[in-house]
Amino acid sequence: MTEEWLSPDELTDRCWAVLAAAAEDRHDDVSELLETLPWPDLVTVVCGIGAFTVGAMAGHAGLHETDARARVADVVRRELVERLARREGPADGD
């Protein structure tokens, strides 16, 4: 990590750069784009990518803006619960 903070425009550019590198499976480039950020900027970039993803998921599902975040959050939470359940397997006695 560095102590050099990025401007809002540079942070937006970093979000797009991470998305492009991830789309091309360039994991080393993603790592470099993130590991050089100070913690507050890293959080901003991750939240920016998350917001973009929520918007893309909501648009793909044809949701209205007012419902989008809540519906996507519900879908994501349900996926997390299902993934956890698959990893944990059946409970003792089942």
CORHUFEN-V326897 format. One record per residue. N is the residue number from 0. RES is the residue in one small letter. PSI is psi in radians with two decimals (none if undefined). BURIAL is b if it has 9 or more other ideal C-beta (glycine too) atoms within 8 Angstrom, else e. D_LAST is the distance of its C-alpha to the last C-alpha in Angstrom with 2 decimals. Layout:
BEGIN
N;RES;PSI;BURIAL;D_LAST, N;RES;PSI;BURIAL;D_LAST
END
This chain:
BEGIN
0;m;2.68;e;47.62, 1;t;2.98;e;51.06, 2;e;0.00;e;52.73, 3;e;2.06;e;54.34, 4;w;2.56;e;52.91, 5;l;2.68;b;53.02, 6;s;2.87;e;54.59, 7;p;-0.71;e;52.53, 8;d;-0.70;e;53.89, 9;e;-0.62;e;53.01, 10;l;-0.71;b;49.45, 11;t;-0.76;b;49.16, 12;d;-0.68;e;50.61, 13;r;-0.69;b;48.07, 14;c;-0.84;b;45.20, 15;w;-0.68;e;46.73, 16;a;-0.71;b;47.32, 17;v;-0.77;b;43.70, 18;l;-0.76;b;42.57, 19;a;-0.78;e;45.11, 20;a;-0.72;b;44.16, 21;a;-0.68;b;40.43, 22;a;-0.48;e;41.21, 23;e;0.23;e;43.04, 24;d;0.65;e;40.37, 25;r;1.31;e;42.92, 26;h;-0.65;e;40.56, 27;d;-0.67;e;43.42, 28;d;-0.70;b;45.43, 29;v;-0.80;b;42.61, 30;s;-0.82;e;42.26, 31;e;-0.69;e;46.01, 32;l;-0.51;b;46.18, 33;l;-0.69;b;43.62, 34;e;-0.29;e;44.32, 35;t;-0.05;e;47.95, 36;l;2.47;b;47.21, 37;p;2.70;b;47.44, 38;w;-0.87;e;44.24, 39;p;-0.65;e;45.38, 40;d;-0.64;b;46.40, 41;l;-0.78;b;43.15, 42;v;-0.73;e;41.25, 43;t;-0.76;b;43.70, 44;v;-0.78;b;43.23, 45;v;-0.75;e;39.43, 46;c;-0.65;e;39.62, 47;g;-0.76;b;42.24, 48;i;-0.71;b;40.13, 49;g;-0.76;e;37.19, 50;a;-0.70;e;39.54, 51;f;-0.78;b;40.85, 52;t;-0.76;e;37.38, 53;v;-0.79;b;36.45, 54;g;-0.73;b;39.76, 55;a;-0.75;e;39.24, 56;m;-0.73;b;35.76, 57;a;-0.74;b;37.12, 58;g;-0.69;b;40.19, 59;h;-0.61;e;38.27, 60;a;-0.08;e;36.22, 61;g;0.52;e;39.50, 62;l;2.63;b;38.60, 63;h;2.62;e;41.35, 64;e;-0.71;e;42.05, 65;t;-0.50;e;41.18, 66;d;-0.29;b;37.64, 67;a;-0.97;b;37.11, 68;r;-0.77;e;35.88, 69;a;-0.74;e;33.44, 70;r;-0.76;b;31.99, 71;v;-0.74;b;31.74, 72;a;-0.71;b;30.13, 73;d;-0.78;e;27.47, 74;v;-0.78;b;26.83, 75;v;-0.77;e;26.74, 76;r;-0.73;e;24.39, 77;r;-0.74;e;21.95, 78;e;-0.75;e;22.25, 79;l;-0.75;e;21.66, 80;v;-0.76;e;18.45, 81;e;-0.71;e;17.19, 82;r;-0.75;e;18.43, 83;l;-0.78;e;16.78, 84;a;-0.71;e;13.31, 85;r;-0.66;e;14.06, 86;r;-0.67;e;15.30, 87;e;-0.42;e;12.52, 88;g;-3.03;e;9.88, 89;p;2.53;e;6.13, 90;a;2.73;e;5.69, 91;d;2.39;e;5.58, 92;g;-0.09;e;3.82, 93;d;none;e;0.00
END
